[in-house]
Amino acid sequence: MSRRCEFTSKGPMSGNNVSHAKNRTRRRFLPNLNDVTLTSDTLGRSFKFRISAAALRTVDHRGGLDAFMAKAKDVELSDAALKVKKEIAKATAAA
């Protein structure tokens, strides 16, 4: 499983550990990923995602999974999230 957010595409970054003596060694900054289950009001189902804490806050701020997916860019979403977005859009259009 890759260390990449399924909603925002945030991944590991690299940088330096800097000691007091200014010695620099390479390190990785990993995203704060969480396994969450989000429920779609439109579909009446729940979905499991591995998303960053920042993405989870954005989902809550926008009012849930359906509202988040409506505004989300297709380029940033993973294949699984894109599939859910299309299901929600299809159900919304039919209703």
N, C-alpha and C positions, 0 to 999 in steps of 0.2 A: 504494500500500500504506500503510495507516494505521500510525501509530506506537502500536500498542496490543498488549499481550500477549494471546495467544490463550487462555491458561489462567487468568490472574488479572485480566484487564481493566485492568491498569495502563496509564495513558496519560500524556501530557505534563501537567506542572503549571506554573504561572506564579509568578513571584516577582520579587525585585529584585536587581540588582547594586548593592552598596553600596561606594562608594569610601572612601578614608581620610577625605575631607572630608565624608562622609555624604551625598554626592549619590546619588540613587536613580534607576536606569533599569530598565525592565522587561526581563525575560529569561524563557526557558523552561527547565525542567528536564525533559530527555527520559529515558524509561526505558532501561535497559541491555538492548536487545533483541538476541537472537542467533537465527540460522537454524540449527535443529537437526533431526536425523533421529532419531526415537525408535522403538524396535521393540516391538511388542506380542507377548508370549509366547503369549497365548491365540490370537490370529489368525495368528501367524507371518508378519506383514507389518511393514514399516516405514512411518512417516508423517513428513512434513515439517511442522514448525511454526515459527512466529516467536514465541519466548517470552522473557521476561525472565530474567536470570541467577538471580534469587531463585526463580522458578518452576522452573528447571532443578535447583536445589539441593533444592527440595521433592520433585520427582519422584525424585531419587536417594535422598533420605531415606526416602520411603515405599516404596521397593523397586521402582521401575519404572513404566512408563506404565499398566499395568493396575491396579495398586494406587492410583495417583494418581487415575485416572478414577473408580474406585469411590467415593472420598471427595469428589470435586470437586462443587461446586454448579453446577447447570445455568445459573444466572443469570450466572455469571462466565465461562463457556466461550463461545468463538466458535462460529459455525455449523459450521465444519469439525470443531472439537474435539468438539462435541456429537454430531455424526454418528459419529465414531470411538467415543465413549463408548457410544452405543447399540449399535453393532456388537459391542463387547467384552461388554456386558451380555447381549446376545442369545446370543453364543457361549458365555459362561459358564453361562447358564441351560440351554442345550442339552446341555452336557457333564455 
